[in-house]
Amino acid sequence: MTAGTEGIAGRITDLCRGILSGIITMAAVYAAAILVLMLGGIKPYIVMSGSMEPTICTGSLCLVYSKAAFESIAVGDVIAFETAGGSMVTHRVIGISDRGMETKGDANDVPDGYTTTPENFRGKTVFSIPYLGYVNYAMNSQPGKIICMILFLLLLAADILRKVPEPGEI
């Protein structure tokens, strides 16, 4: 390599290394934050529909306090519950009776039509982060895991190549 090419190649390698390091660092911080939240009883759920818009956007990551007491929920709270078909739903409580809670998505015209009981109640939504659910979904999908592994290997290769001595430097 000539001196000019070595300088450009070195800068490109440094740039790629910096970008990959940033991506890996952000992924590690994100994973650590989710782990800490889960240990505290907060579970992440991804919003897959627009039934709660504009309050909670499609693709948002909802953080649900799974240790919330069923009895502590009030009208107006947003809760997560499981349907008879096994789907997770995040909707607002619009009524409470002896049978349980009635819910409705903010964007829906009619109530859900079934009652949330202690058995299918999963927790109270305490926070949502718009569009972060897409990132969570991508990182946990098979292609996302493969991409993360490739990024890690590229970072490792860039680091190794950066340290390989040129001929005549030994």
HELIX and SHEET records of a PDB file:
HELIX    1   1 ALA A    3  LEU A   39  1                                  37    
HELIX    2   2 PHE A   70  SER A   72  5                                   3    
HELIX    3   3 LEU A  132  ASN A  140  1                                   9    
HELIX    4   4 GLN A  142  LYS A  163  1                                  22    
SHEET    1   A 7 ILE A  42  ILE A  46  0                                        
SHEET    2   A 7 LEU A  61  TYR A  65 -1                                        
SHEET    3   A 7 PHE A 121  ILE A 129 -1                                        
SHEET    4   A 7 VAL A  78  GLU A  82 -1                                        
SHEET    5   A 7 MET A  88  ILE A  96 -1                                        
SHEET    6   A 7 MET A 101  LYS A 104 -1                                        
SHEET    7   A 7 THR A 115  THR A 116 -1                                        
END                                                                             
